[in-house]
Amino acid sequence: MEDVQRLAAEVKPKNTYPADNPTAHNGINYPEVIAQMRQLNARLVIPSFLDKELLGFLVLGEKASGRPYSEADIEVLLALSGQASLAILNALFTVKLRDREKELADASRIVEIGNLASSTGHQLGNVLNNIMTAGDTILDNDPIMDTLKNNPQAKASFEKIINVIITNASDGDQIIDEIRSYSRQEGDRQYTLVGLKEALDKTLRMLYIQINKFQNIDISINIAADVPPVFASAIGLQNIFVNMFNNAYDSIQEMKEYIKSHPELGLNNYKGRIAVSITCAKGNVNIHLVDNGMGMTVDIAKKLFTPHYTTKASSDKRKEIKLSGGTGIGLYTIRFLVKEYGGTVKLVKTGHLEGAEFLIQIPVPKNGEKEV
């Protein structure tokens, strides 16, 4: 501080500074430096360098003795500042190393999933093809169809269910290929413009075919008129929605079980609700999905997107209350897919017995962006 005050006194008086540039000497605005040091209550400021890189500053107040800092004091503090630079660098390196190790671990898990899908995909593909062939055979089987011809309503329902089975078997084959893509290079993946209404409609058709499941939940969909198609994979988007709806369903089922065991809450008229609203703003398509299920505590919410972390009950308990998940890769898969489309997914709001709100943001396609 003494040096800065001396230098400020050696240059032109304050009232001679140009009105638009108070810098007096060597590009340094001494009055501003003095003001900032006083704000910090600093008597000595030592820069902390590592080679030529400035990592920070060592800021010291007035000495306990009240005397100015001596040259010997400053030499010791300069050495301490150098050691502080090394400590800061080590700390930064440790943080980066941990982040990198986490990225590698996550990438390894994804590759494992991709390798598993690659090794089993052929066998699963054969099973799904057999299902599709069986469905086509049923629809072409005259004796079966003749038994329904006198009941048009039953025949229409029967054909609808068989066609849904065939369609979902076909989609299953594509989902296997989508999972395989987790272990591929980014340039190998193919995306196109996909309408969100179409993806949601297809998702809901598949979900509603699950008897006594989503039929007992109020589902509302609201898509703004200006929402454009997004640049993604049709099956990938459907996979995202299926996972989100199944998670919301499971949360609602857990809420129902909790209410049964806590009649004092007075929530006997509880009914599950899932609301999806899609809007377009600031270059993003915003997909809000809200449920009135069990919700999560802060500790659980922090770990939500960690691969293989699950809040679901044990396998037997899941069967008992008809939960669908439990592997701990659903939300991680969602985040992985959304990230591939250049977007983000986050938990906006939740709480114990307060449901959950998620926000998925996917960029609006650029002009001329059609397919890769």
C-alpha positions in Angstrom: 0.0 0.0 0.0 2.9 2.4 0.9 4.4 1.8 -2.6 1.1 2.5 -4.4 0.5 5.6 -2.4 4.0 6.8 -3.2 3.7 6.2 -6.9 0.3 7.9 -7.0 1.9 11.0 -5.3 4.7 11.0 -7.9 2.5 11.3 -10.9 0.3 14.2 -12.0 -2.2 15.5 -9.4 -5.6 13.8 -9.5 -7.3 17.0 -10.9 -5.1 16.9 -14.0 -6.3 13.4 -15.1 -8.2 13.4 -18.4 -11.9 13.2 -17.7 -12.3 10.0 -19.8 -9.0 8.3 -18.7 -7.8 8.6 -15.1 -4.8 6.2 -15.8 -1.8 8.1 -14.8 1.3 6.0 -15.3 2.3 2.8 -17.1 -1.4 1.9 -17.7 -2.1 1.8 -13.9 -5.0 3.7 -12.4 -3.4 4.3 -8.9 -6.5 5.8 -7.3 -8.5 2.8 -8.3 -5.8 0.4 -7.0 -5.8 2.3 -3.7 -9.6 2.1 -3.5 -9.6 -1.6 -4.1 -6.9 -2.3 -1.6 -8.8 -0.3 1.0 -11.9 -2.3 0.2 -10.0 -5.5 0.8 -8.4 -4.1 3.9 -5.1 -5.0 2.2 -1.6 -3.7 3.0 0.3 -6.1 0.8 -0.8 -8.0 -2.4 1.5 -10.7 -3.8 0.7 -12.4 -7.2 0.8 -16.2 -7.2 2.5 -17.4 -10.4 3.4 -20.8 -11.7 5.9 -20.1 -14.5 4.1 -17.4 -16.4 0.6 -18.4 -15.4 -1.2 -16.2 -12.8 -3.1 -18.5 -10.5 -4.3 -16.0 -7.9 -3.2 -13.5 -5.2 -2.0 -13.6 -1.7 -3.7 -10.7 0.1 -2.4 -9.7 3.6 -3.8 -7.1 6.0 -1.9 -4.9 8.4 0.8 -6.6 10.5 0.1 -7.2 14.1 2.9 -4.9 15.1 1.5 -2.1 12.9 4.8 -1.7 11.1 5.2 -1.8 7.3 6.2 -5.1 5.6 9.9 -5.3 5.2 11.9 -6.6 2.3 12.7 -9.7 4.3 9.0 -10.2 5.0 8.2 -9.9 1.3 10.9 -12.4 0.3 9.4 -15.0 2.7 5.9 -14.3 1.4 7.0 -14.6 -2.2 8.4 -18.0 -1.5 5.1 -18.9 0.3 3.2 -17.6 -2.7 5.2 -20.0 -5.0 4.3 -22.9 -2.7 0.7 -21.8 -2.7 0.7 -21.9 -6.5 1.9 -25.5 -6.5 -0.8 -26.4 -3.9 -3.5 -24.7 -6.0 -2.3 -26.5 -9.2 -2.3 -29.9 -7.4 -5.8 -29.2 -6.1 -7.0 -28.3 -9.6 -5.3 -31.3 -11.1 -6.9 -33.6 -8.5 -10.4 -32.3 -9.3 -9.8 -32.7 -13.0 -8.5 -36.2 -12.5 -11.5 -37.2 -10.4 -13.8 -35.7 -13.1 -11.9 -37.6 -15.8 -12.0 -40.9 -13.8 -15.8 -40.4 -13.5 -16.2 -39.8 -17.2 -14.1 -42.8 -18.0 -16.2 -45.0 -15.6 -19.4 -43.7 -17.1 -18.1 -44.3 -20.6 -17.0 -47.8 -19.6 -20.5 -48.6 -18.4 -22.1 -47.3 -21.6 -19.6 -49.4 -23.6 -20.5 -52.4 -21.5 -24.2 -51.9 -22.3 -23.4 -51.5 -26.0 -21.2 -54.6 -26.0 -23.9 -56.6 -24.2 -26.5 -55.4 -26.7 -24.1 -56.3 -29.6 -23.5 -59.8 -28.2 -27.2 -60.6 -27.5 -28.8 -58.4 -30.3 -28.8 -61.2 -32.9 -30.6 -63.6 -30.6 -33.1 -61.0 -29.4 -33.6 -59.9 -33.0 -34.6 -63.5 -33.9 -37.1 -63.6 -31.1 -38.6 -60.3 -32.1 -38.8 -61.4 -35.8 -40.6 -64.5 -34.6 -43.1 -62.4 -32.7 -43.7 -60.2 -35.8 -44.1 -63.3 -38.0 -46.5 -64.9 -35.5 -48.6 -61.7 -35.5 -48.8 -61.6 -39.3 -49.7 -65.2 -39.3 -52.5 -64.7 -36.9 -54.0 -61.9 -39.0 -53.7 -64.1 -42.1 -55.3 -67.1 -40.4 -58.8 -67.5 -41.8 -60.2 -69.9 -39.1 -59.2 -67.4 -36.4 -60.5 -64.4 -38.2 -63.7 -66.2 -39.3 -64.6 -66.7 -35.6 -64.5 -63.0 -35.1 -66.3 -61.9 -38.3 -69.7 -61.9 -36.6 -68.5 -59.5 -33.9 -67.0 -56.5 -35.7 -66.1 -54.7 -32.5 -64.2 -57.7 -31.1 -62.5 -58.2 -34.5 -61.4 -54.6 -34.6 -60.0 -54.8 -31.1 -58.2 -58.0 -31.8 -56.6 -56.7 -35.0 -55.6 -53.5 -33.1 -53.9 -55.4 -30.4 -52.1 -57.7 -32.8 -50.9 -54.8 -34.8 -49.6 -53.1 -31.7 -47.6 -56.3 -30.8 -46.1 -56.3 -34.3 -45.3 -52.6 -34.2 -43.7 -52.9 -30.8 -41.7 -55.9 -31.8 -40.3 -54.0 -34.7 -39.6 -51.0 -32.5 -37.8 -53.4 -30.1 -35.4 -54.4 -32.8 -34.7 -50.7 -33.4 -34.2 -50.1 -29.7 -31.6 -52.8 -29.6 -29.8 -51.1 -32.4 -30.1 -47.8 -30.5 -28.5 -49.4 -27.5 -25.7 -50.8 -29.7 -25.1 -47.2 -30.8 -23.9 -46.3 -27.3 -20.6 -48.0 -28.0 -20.3 -46.5 -31.5 -18.4 -43.4 -32.6 -20.6 -40.3 -32.8 -20.1 -40.1 -36.6 -21.7 -43.5 -37.0 -25.1 -42.4 -35.6 -28.0 -41.3 -37.8 -30.5 -38.7 -36.8 -33.3 -36.9 -38.7 -36.1 -34.4 -38.0 -38.7 -36.0 -35.7 -42.0 -34.6 -34.6 -42.6 -34.7 -30.9 -46.3 -35.2 -31.2 -45.7 -38.3 -33.3 -43.2 -39.6 -30.9 -45.5 -39.0 -27.9 -48.5 -40.5 -29.7 -46.6 -43.7 -30.4 -45.3 -43.8 -26.9 -48.8 -43.5 -25.4 -50.2 -46.2 -27.8 -47.6 -48.6 -26.5 -48.1 -47.6 -22.8 -51.9 -47.9 -23.0 -51.7 -51.4 -24.3 -50.3 -52.4 -20.8 -53.5 -53.6 -19.2 -54.4 -52.0 -15.8 -51.5 -49.7 -15.8 -51.7 -46.3 -17.4 -55.4 -46.5 -17.8 -55.8 -45.5 -14.2 -53.6 -42.4 -14.4 -54.7 -39.0 -15.8 -52.3 -38.1 -18.6 -52.4 -34.7 -20.2 -50.4 -33.6 -23.2 -50.1 -29.9 -24.3 -47.9 -29.1 -27.2 -47.6 -25.4 -28.4 -48.4 -24.7 -32.0 -45.0 -23.3 -32.7 -43.0 -26.3 -31.6 -40.9 -27.6 -34.5 -39.5 -31.1 -35.1 -36.2 -31.8 -33.3 -33.1 -33.3 -34.7 -32.9 -36.7 -33.1 -33.6 -40.4 -33.5 -37.3 -41.4 -33.6 -36.8 -44.5 -31.5 -34.4 -42.7 -29.2 -37.1 -40.0 -28.5 -39.7 -42.8 -27.9 -37.2 -44.5 -25.5 -36.8 -41.2 -23.6 -40.6 -40.8 -23.2 -41.1 -44.4 -22.3 -38.5 -44.2 -19.5 -39.9 -40.9 -18.2 -43.5 -42.2 -18.2 -42.5 -45.4 -16.5 -40.5 -43.5 -13.8 -43.5 -41.3 -13.2 -45.8 -44.4 -13.0 -43.5 -46.1 -10.5 -43.4 -42.9 -8.4 -47.2 -42.8 -8.4 -47.4 -46.5 -7.4 -45.1 -45.8 -4.5 -47.2 -42.9 -3.5 -50.3 -45.1 -3.5 -48.6 -47.6 -1.3 -47.4 -44.9 1.1 -50.9 -43.5 1.4 -52.3 -47.0 2.3 -49.8 -47.3 5.2 -50.4 -43.7 6.3 -54.2 -43.1 6.5 -53.6 -40.1 8.7 -52.6 -38.2 5.6 -56.3 -38.1 4.5 -55.4 -38.7 0.8 -57.9 -41.5 0.1 -59.1 -39.8 -3.0 -55.6 -39.6 -4.5 -55.3 -40.2 -8.2 -52.1 -40.3 -10.2 -51.4 -37.5 -12.7 -48.7 -37.0 -15.4 -48.6 -33.8 -17.3 -46.5 -33.1 -20.3 -46.1 -29.6 -21.8 -43.9 -28.7 -24.7 -43.0 -25.2 -25.7 -40.4 -23.4 -27.8 -38.3 -20.6 -26.4 -34.8 -19.1 -26.8 -33.7 -21.6 -29.4 -34.8 -24.6 -27.4 -37.7 -27.0 -27.4 -38.6 -27.3 -23.7 -40.3 -30.5 -22.6 -41.7 -30.3 -19.1 -42.9 -33.6 -17.5 -44.6 -33.3 -14.1 -46.1 -36.1 -11.9 -47.8 -36.1 -8.5 -46.0 -39.2 -7.3 -43.8 -39.9 -4.3 -41.2 -37.4 -5.1 -37.6 -37.5 -3.7 -35.5 -36.2 -0.9 -32.6 -33.9 -1.6 -30.0 -36.7 -1.1 -31.7 -39.0 -3.6 -32.2 -36.1 -6.1 -28.4 -35.5 -6.1 -27.7 -39.1 -7.2 -30.5 -39.3 -9.6 -28.5 -39.4 -12.9 -25.7 -41.6 -11.5 -25.6 -44.9 -13.6 -26.8 -48.0 -11.8 -28.1 -46.0 -8.9 -31.8 -46.8 -8.2 -34.4 -45.7 -5.7 -36.6 -48.7 -6.6 -37.5 -51.4 -4.1 -36.2 -54.9 -4.1 -37.2 -57.2 -7.0 -39.9 -59.0 -4.9 -41.3 -55.7 -3.7 -41.4 -54.2 -7.2 -43.5 -57.2 -8.4 -45.8 -56.7 -5.4 -46.6 -53.1 -6.2 -46.2 -53.5 -9.9 -43.1 -51.2 -10.5 -41.4 -51.3 -13.8 -37.8 -50.2 -13.2 -35.0 -50.9 -10.8 -31.9 -51.2 -12.9 -30.6 -47.7 -12.3 -29.9 -47.0 -16.0 -33.2 -45.4 -17.0 -32.5 -41.8 -16.2 -28.8 -42.2 -17.2 -30.0 -43.5 -20.6 -32.3 -40.5 -20.9 -29.5 -38.0 -20.1 -27.2 -39.9 -22.5 -29.7 -39.7 -25.4 -30.6 -36.1 -24.8 -27.0 -35.1 -24.6 -26.5 -36.9 -28.0 -29.1 -34.5 -29.4 -27.3 -31.5 -28.1 -29.7 -31.0 -25.2 -29.9 -31.2 -21.4 -32.2 -32.9 -18.9 -32.6 -31.8 -15.3 -34.7 -32.2 -12.2 -36.5 -28.9 -11.8 -38.4 -29.5 -8.6 -39.2 -32.3 -6.2 -39.7 -33.2 -2.6 -40.9 -36.0 -0.3 -44.7 -36.6 -1.2 -44.5 -33.6 -3.6 -44.0 -35.4 -7.0 -41.3 -34.3 -9.5 -40.9 -32.0 -12.4 -38.3 -32.7 -15.1 -37.2 -30.4 -17.9 -35.7 -31.7 -21.1 -34.3 -29.1 -23.5 -33.4 -30.0 -27.1 -32.0 -27.3 -29.5 -34.2 -26.1 -32.3 -32.7 -27.4 -35.6 -30.6 -25.0 -37.5 -31.7 -23.9 -41.0 -30.9 -26.6 -43.6 -30.3 -29.3 -40.9 -32.1 -32.3 -42.3 -30.3 -35.6 -41.7 -26.8 -37.1 -40.9 
